[in-house]
């Protein structure tokens, strides 16, 4: 059994080396490297001590080897079945969250001046308090503004109006 363990360890070492180098020259992400390292440590300890978890308990062995929770393993297995059956094309990857930039609420200096003039004209010429709907309709008439009332409110807040 001892010679089998050393042969197996050499095989695992060579497999991990090939996996980390990658045949396609693909950079391994830190999560992948961590899982590979955890599997390596698990197999190395099993080669030294012997099999601690019975081979029939596959999920327990995988969770112990990869250091991933059982629930995460179940999610990955479910997703793998969907890929195999053709329900999904490939394993999903979490996307980087990027802040949404609303282009309609960004105005240049000229449009800001027009908006400021519209608000001041309500007070000076018409002698009434401006409402968001009234400001929005005037903004659409005087410029080619295509945003909504909420965008007007955001711009007014940014310009210092309450």
C-alpha positions as CSV (number, residue, x, y, z in Angstrom):
1,X,0.0,0.0,0.0
2,X,2.9,2.4,0.7
3,X,4.3,2.2,-2.8
4,X,0.8,2.8,-4.2
5,X,0.5,6.0,-2.1
6,X,3.8,7.3,-3.3
7,X,2.9,6.6,-6.9
8,X,-0.5,8.2,-6.4
9,X,1.1,11.2,-4.8
10,X,3.6,11.6,-7.6
11,X,0.6,11.4,-10.1
12,X,-1.3,14.0,-8.1
13,X,1.8,16.3,-8.0
14,X,2.2,16.0,-11.7
15,X,-1.5,16.5,-12.4
16,X,-1.6,19.6,-10.2
17,X,1.5,20.9,-11.9
18,X,0.0,20.5,-15.3
19,X,-3.3,21.9,-14.1
20,X,-1.7,25.0,-12.6
21,X,0.4,25.5,-15.7
22,X,-2.7,24.9,-17.9
23,X,-2.7,23.4,-21.3
24,X,-4.5,26.3,-22.8
25,X,-2.2,28.9,-21.0
26,X,-5.3,30.2,-19.2
27,X,-4.6,32.1,-16.0
28,X,-6.1,30.4,-13.0
29,X,-8.0,32.6,-10.7
30,X,-7.4,32.7,-7.0
31,X,-10.5,30.7,-6.2
32,X,-9.4,27.9,-8.6
33,X,-5.9,27.9,-7.2
34,X,-7.3,27.7,-3.6
35,X,-9.5,24.7,-4.5
36,X,-6.7,22.9,-6.3
37,X,-4.5,23.5,-3.2
38,X,-7.2,22.2,-0.9
39,X,-7.7,19.0,-2.9
40,X,-3.9,18.5,-3.0
41,X,-3.7,18.9,0.8
42,X,-6.6,16.5,1.3
43,X,-5.1,13.8,-1.0
44,X,-1.6,14.3,0.5
45,X,-3.0,13.7,4.0
46,X,-4.9,10.7,2.8
47,X,-1.7,9.3,1.3
48,X,0.1,9.7,4.6
49,X,-2.6,8.7,7.0
50,X,-4.9,6.6,4.9
51,X,-8.5,7.0,3.8
52,X,-10.3,8.8,6.6
53,X,-13.7,9.2,5.0
54,X,-15.3,6.2,3.3
55,X,-15.3,6.2,-0.5
56,X,-19.0,5.6,-0.5
57,X,-19.6,9.1,1.1
58,X,-18.8,11.0,-2.1
59,X,-20.3,14.4,-1.1
60,X,-18.6,14.4,2.3
61,X,-15.3,13.6,0.6
62,X,-15.7,16.4,-2.0
63,X,-16.7,18.9,0.6
64,X,-13.7,18.0,2.8
65,X,-11.3,18.0,-0.2
66,X,-12.4,21.3,-1.7
67,X,-13.3,23.0,1.6
68,X,-16.6,24.1,0.1
69,X,-19.9,23.9,2.1
70,X,-22.3,21.1,1.3
71,X,-25.0,23.6,0.1
72,X,-22.5,25.1,-2.4
73,X,-21.7,21.6,-3.6
74,X,-25.4,20.9,-4.1
75,X,-25.8,24.1,-6.1
76,X,-22.8,23.2,-8.3
77,X,-24.1,19.6,-8.8
78,X,-27.5,20.9,-9.8
79,X,-25.9,23.4,-12.2
80,X,-23.7,20.6,-13.6
81,X,-26.8,18.4,-14.2
82,X,-28.4,21.3,-16.1
83,X,-25.4,21.7,-18.3
84,X,-25.2,17.9,-19.0
85,X,-28.9,17.7,-19.9
86,X,-28.7,20.8,-22.1
87,X,-30.9,23.1,-20.0
88,X,-28.0,25.5,-19.5
89,X,-25.2,26.1,-22.0
90,X,-22.4,26.4,-19.4
91,X,-21.6,27.0,-15.8
92,X,-22.6,30.5,-14.7
93,X,-20.0,32.9,-13.4
94,X,-20.8,35.8,-11.1
95,X,-20.5,39.1,-12.9
96,X,-18.7,42.2,-11.6
97,X,-21.2,44.7,-10.4
98,X,-20.7,48.0,-12.1
99,X,-22.4,51.2,-11.1
100,X,-25.1,52.3,-13.5
101,X,-24.4,55.7,-14.9
102,X,-27.6,57.4,-16.0
103,X,-26.6,59.5,-19.0
104,X,-29.9,61.5,-19.0
105,X,-29.1,63.0,-15.6
106,X,-25.8,64.3,-16.7
107,X,-26.0,67.8,-18.2
108,X,-23.3,70.0,-19.7
109,X,-22.8,73.6,-18.4
110,X,-25.2,75.1,-21.0
111,X,-28.1,72.8,-20.1
112,X,-27.5,73.4,-16.4
113,X,-27.7,77.1,-17.0
114,X,-31.0,76.6,-18.9
115,X,-32.4,74.5,-16.0
116,X,-31.3,77.1,-13.4
117,X,-32.9,79.9,-15.5
118,X,-36.1,78.0,-15.8
119,X,-36.3,77.6,-12.0
120,X,-35.5,81.3,-11.3
121,X,-38.0,82.4,-14.0
122,X,-40.8,80.6,-12.1
123,X,-40.0,82.8,-9.1
124,X,-39.3,86.1,-10.9
125,X,-41.7,86.2,-13.8
126,X,-44.6,83.9,-13.0
127,X,-44.5,84.6,-9.2
128,X,-45.3,80.9,-8.3
129,X,-43.4,78.0,-6.8
130,X,-42.0,75.6,-9.5
131,X,-43.1,72.0,-9.4
132,X,-41.1,69.1,-10.9
133,X,-43.6,68.4,-13.6
134,X,-43.7,72.1,-14.6
135,X,-39.9,72.3,-14.7
136,X,-39.7,69.1,-16.6
137,X,-42.2,70.3,-19.3
138,X,-40.3,73.6,-19.7
139,X,-37.0,71.8,-19.9
140,X,-38.4,69.5,-22.7
141,X,-39.7,72.6,-24.6
142,X,-36.6,74.7,-24.4
143,X,-34.0,71.9,-25.0
144,X,-33.9,68.5,-26.5
145,X,-34.0,66.9,-23.0
146,X,-35.2,63.3,-23.1
147,X,-35.0,62.4,-19.4
148,X,-37.7,62.0,-16.9
149,X,-39.0,63.9,-13.9
150,X,-36.8,61.9,-11.5
151,X,-33.7,62.8,-13.5
152,X,-34.7,66.5,-13.2
153,X,-35.1,66.1,-9.5
154,X,-31.6,64.5,-9.2
155,X,-30.0,67.3,-11.3
156,X,-31.7,70.0,-9.2
157,X,-30.4,68.4,-6.0
158,X,-26.9,68.2,-7.5
159,X,-27.1,71.9,-8.5
160,X,-28.0,72.9,-4.9
161,X,-31.8,73.4,-5.1
162,X,-34.0,71.8,-2.4
